[in-house]
Amino acid sequence: MTTNSRQFSPSTRFDWAIYADATFAGLAILIPVPLVDVFFEWIFRRRIPQAIAKRNGRRLSRETVFFLNNQPRNWWGCLLWPLALSLLFLKRLFRTIFYFLTVKDASDKLSYYWHKAFLINYMLQRGDLDNERVARLAAEAMFQVLDEITTSPLLKLAQEVVAGANHVLRMAWHWRRRQDDPALQKTRIEMAETWNSYAQYFQMLAVYYGETFEQMQAEAMGQAGLRPSDTLAAKLREAKRNVTD
């Protein structure tokens, strides 16, 4: 574990304002209209970084939001995107036949977006998103961590939430209008009751992100012929410590 990883204790408590858009992004797959579900997933997914920043009394730059919302892909992946979209359309079109796959996809996506929301909140807490140059490297570290998660206790909670989720658009509409909705209240209560039991897992996830970020930062420094103290991230954190002291 790096020294920097020990300096920041992640917030592991449940906060609906942080995880609301992540929840709707995952549940959007359950919308029973092909590609409409993809559209709403895209909307809520893109809202996640700025909504979390707002909860922290911050506002992210457009470039930083772009880094957090767009996972780096290779050129051949872009070429295959039209084919992937066509297959996705067919899969969603025949969701009655592939309903069990839809439920699995929704659970996996919901767990993924919860992990992403937690990491973005932690990155804000660490100060990794204070500068666009650092934010780009932090976003790459975040996506690497997300890609390497194979098992998670959050998946069980995601499966339970997906199983009880109905009328996703109605839930989202009521939430946006600050109106009470029984289904949405049930989902929030279910998440809140279980969330605290994952505190240790979130702490381990935070440490893993910190180590990944520091490793990528060290590699970038080595390529540029810099020392650790020369990095912009190190200077920003040193300035914060001096102000605090």
C-alpha positions as CSV (number, residue, x, y, z in Angstrom):
1,M,0.0,0.0,0.0
2,T,1.4,3.5,-0.8
3,T,1.7,6.3,1.7
4,N,-0.8,8.3,-0.2
5,S,-3.4,5.5,0.0
6,R,-3.3,5.7,3.8
7,Q,-4.0,9.4,4.0
8,F,-7.6,9.3,2.8
9,S,-10.4,7.4,4.5
10,P,-13.2,6.8,2.0
11,S,-16.8,7.6,2.8
12,T,-18.6,4.2,2.9
13,R,-22.0,5.4,4.2
14,F,-25.0,5.2,2.0
15,D,-26.0,8.5,0.4
16,W,-28.8,8.4,-2.1
17,A,-27.7,11.7,-3.7
18,I,-24.4,10.0,-4.7
19,Y,-25.9,6.7,-5.9
20,A,-29.2,7.8,-7.4
21,D,-28.1,8.3,-11.0
22,A,-25.9,5.2,-10.8
23,T,-29.0,3.2,-9.7
24,F,-31.2,4.5,-12.5
25,A,-28.4,3.9,-15.1
26,G,-28.2,0.2,-14.1
27,L,-32.0,-0.2,-13.9
28,A,-32.6,1.5,-17.3
29,I,-31.8,-1.8,-19.0
30,L,-35.2,-3.0,-17.6
31,I,-37.1,-0.5,-19.7
32,P,-39.1,-2.7,-22.1
33,V,-38.4,-0.8,-25.3
34,P,-35.4,-1.6,-27.5
35,L,-32.8,1.2,-27.6
36,V,-35.0,3.5,-25.4
37,D,-33.4,1.6,-22.5
38,V,-29.9,2.4,-24.0
39,F,-30.8,6.1,-24.3
40,F,-31.9,6.4,-20.7
41,E,-28.9,4.5,-19.5
42,W,-26.7,6.9,-21.4
43,I,-28.5,9.9,-19.8
44,F,-28.2,8.7,-16.2
45,R,-24.6,7.4,-16.8
46,R,-23.5,10.8,-18.0
47,R,-25.1,12.5,-15.0
48,I,-23.1,10.5,-12.5
49,P,-19.9,12.6,-12.2
50,Q,-21.5,16.0,-12.0
51,A,-24.2,14.9,-9.6
52,I,-21.6,13.5,-7.2
53,A,-19.5,16.6,-7.5
54,K,-22.6,18.7,-6.7
55,R,-23.2,16.6,-3.6
56,N,-19.7,17.5,-2.5
57,G,-20.2,21.2,-3.2
58,R,-18.1,21.1,-6.3
59,R,-18.4,21.4,-10.0
60,L,-16.3,19.5,-12.5
61,S,-14.9,20.9,-15.7
62,R,-16.3,19.6,-19.0
63,E,-13.0,17.9,-19.8
64,T,-12.9,16.1,-16.4
65,V,-16.5,14.9,-16.9
66,F,-15.5,13.6,-20.4
67,F,-12.6,11.6,-18.9
68,L,-14.9,10.0,-16.3
69,N,-17.6,9.1,-18.8
70,N,-15.5,7.9,-21.7
71,Q,-13.5,4.8,-21.1
72,P,-10.4,4.6,-23.4
73,R,-11.0,2.2,-26.3
74,N,-8.8,1.0,-29.1
75,W,-9.5,1.8,-32.7
76,W,-10.8,-1.6,-33.7
77,G,-13.3,-1.5,-30.8
78,C,-14.7,1.7,-32.4
79,L,-15.0,-0.1,-35.8
80,L,-17.0,-2.9,-34.2
81,W,-19.4,-0.5,-32.4
82,P,-22.1,-0.5,-35.2
83,L,-22.2,-4.3,-35.1
84,A,-22.3,-4.3,-31.3
85,L,-25.2,-1.9,-31.4
86,S,-27.1,-4.1,-33.9
87,L,-26.7,-7.1,-31.7
88,L,-27.8,-5.2,-28.7
89,F,-30.9,-4.1,-30.5
90,L,-31.8,-7.7,-31.4
91,K,-31.1,-8.8,-27.9
92,R,-33.3,-6.2,-26.4
93,L,-36.0,-6.8,-29.1
94,F,-36.4,-10.4,-28.0
95,R,-36.1,-9.6,-24.3
96,T,-39.0,-12.0,-23.6
97,I,-36.9,-14.9,-24.8
98,F,-33.7,-13.6,-23.3
99,Y,-35.3,-12.2,-20.1
100,F,-32.9,-14.0,-17.9
101,L,-30.0,-12.4,-19.7
102,T,-31.7,-9.0,-19.3
103,V,-31.9,-9.5,-15.6
104,K,-28.3,-10.5,-15.4
105,D,-27.2,-7.6,-17.5
106,A,-29.1,-5.2,-15.3
107,S,-27.6,-6.6,-12.1
108,D,-24.1,-6.5,-13.6
109,K,-24.6,-2.9,-14.8
110,L,-26.1,-1.8,-11.5
111,S,-23.2,-3.2,-9.5
112,Y,-20.8,-1.6,-12.0
113,Y,-22.3,1.9,-11.7
114,W,-22.4,1.7,-7.9
115,H,-18.7,0.9,-7.9
116,K,-18.1,3.8,-10.3
117,A,-20.1,6.2,-8.2
118,F,-18.1,5.2,-5.1
119,L,-14.8,5.6,-6.8
120,I,-15.7,9.1,-8.2
121,N,-16.8,10.2,-4.8
122,Y,-13.5,8.9,-3.4
123,M,-11.5,10.6,-6.2
124,L,-13.1,13.9,-5.3
125,Q,-12.3,13.4,-1.7
126,R,-8.6,12.7,-2.5
127,G,-8.3,15.7,-4.8
128,D,-7.6,13.6,-7.9
129,L,-10.1,15.6,-9.9
130,D,-9.0,19.0,-8.9
131,N,-6.8,19.4,-12.0
132,E,-7.6,18.2,-15.5
133,R,-4.2,16.7,-16.1
134,V,-4.4,14.7,-13.0
135,A,-8.1,13.9,-13.6
136,R,-7.3,12.2,-16.9
137,L,-4.8,9.8,-15.3
138,A,-7.2,9.2,-12.3
139,A,-10.0,8.3,-14.7
140,E,-7.8,5.8,-16.5
141,A,-6.9,4.3,-13.1
142,M,-10.6,4.1,-12.2
143,F,-11.5,2.3,-15.4
144,Q,-8.7,-0.1,-14.9
145,V,-9.9,-0.9,-11.4
146,L,-13.5,-1.4,-12.7
147,D,-12.3,-3.7,-15.5
148,E,-10.5,-5.9,-13.0
149,I,-13.4,-6.4,-10.6
150,T,-14.6,-10.0,-11.2
151,T,-16.6,-10.6,-8.0
152,S,-18.2,-8.2,-5.6
153,P,-20.7,-8.5,-2.7
154,L,-22.6,-5.6,-4.2
155,L,-23.8,-8.0,-6.9
156,K,-26.1,-9.7,-4.5
157,L,-27.7,-6.4,-3.5
158,A,-28.0,-5.5,-7.2
159,Q,-29.8,-8.7,-8.0
160,E,-32.3,-8.1,-5.2
161,V,-32.9,-4.5,-6.3
162,V,-33.4,-5.6,-10.0
163,A,-35.8,-8.3,-8.9
164,G,-38.0,-5.8,-7.2
165,A,-37.7,-3.0,-9.7
166,N,-40.8,-2.1,-11.8
167,H,-41.7,0.9,-13.8
168,V,-38.2,2.4,-13.9
169,L,-39.2,5.5,-15.8
170,R,-41.9,6.3,-13.3
171,M,-39.5,5.9,-10.4
172,A,-37.0,8.2,-12.1
173,W,-39.7,10.7,-13.0
174,H,-41.0,10.9,-9.4
175,W,-37.4,11.3,-8.1
176,R,-36.6,14.1,-10.5
177,R,-39.8,15.9,-9.4
178,R,-39.0,15.2,-5.7
179,Q,-42.2,13.2,-5.4
180,D,-42.7,10.1,-3.2
181,D,-42.9,6.8,-5.0
182,P,-43.5,3.6,-3.1
183,A,-41.3,1.5,-5.4
184,L,-38.5,4.1,-5.2
185,Q,-38.8,4.3,-1.4
186,K,-38.5,0.5,-1.2
187,T,-35.4,0.5,-3.3
188,R,-33.7,3.2,-1.2
189,I,-34.6,1.5,2.1
190,E,-33.3,-1.8,0.7
191,M,-30.0,-0.2,-0.3
192,A,-29.6,1.7,3.0
193,E,-30.2,-1.3,5.2
194,T,-27.5,-3.3,3.5
195,W,-24.9,-0.7,2.4
196,N,-23.1,-0.4,5.8
197,S,-22.2,-4.1,5.7
198,Y,-20.0,-3.4,2.7
199,A,-17.8,-0.8,4.5
200,Q,-14.7,-3.1,4.6
201,Y,-15.1,-4.0,0.9
202,F,-15.3,-0.3,0.0
203,Q,-12.2,0.4,2.0
204,M,-10.3,-2.3,0.1
205,L,-11.6,-0.9,-3.2
206,A,-10.4,2.5,-2.2
207,V,-6.9,1.2,-1.4
208,Y,-6.8,-0.7,-4.7
209,Y,-7.7,2.4,-6.6
210,G,-5.1,4.4,-4.7
211,E,-2.4,1.9,-5.5
212,T,-3.4,1.7,-9.1
213,F,-3.4,5.5,-9.5
214,E,0.0,5.8,-7.8
215,Q,1.5,3.0,-10.0
216,M,0.2,4.7,-13.2
217,Q,1.5,8.0,-12.0
218,A,4.9,6.5,-11.3
219,E,5.0,5.0,-14.8
220,A,4.1,8.3,-16.3
221,M,6.8,10.0,-14.3
222,G,9.4,7.5,-15.4
223,Q,8.5,8.0,-19.0
224,A,8.9,11.8,-18.5
225,G,12.1,11.4,-16.4
226,L,10.5,13.1,-13.4
227,R,10.8,12.4,-9.6
228,P,7.6,11.7,-7.5
229,S,7.8,15.2,-5.9
230,D,7.8,16.7,-9.3
231,T,4.3,15.5,-10.2
232,L,1.4,18.0,-10.3
233,A,-0.7,15.7,-8.1
234,A,2.0,15.6,-5.4
235,K,2.4,19.4,-5.5
236,L,-1.3,19.9,-5.2
237,R,-1.6,17.6,-2.2
238,E,1.4,19.2,-0.5
239,A,-0.2,22.6,-0.9
240,K,-3.4,21.3,0.7
241,R,-1.5,19.8,3.6
242,N,0.3,23.2,4.1
243,V,-3.0,25.0,4.1
244,T,-4.5,22.6,6.6
245,D,-1.5,22.8,8.9
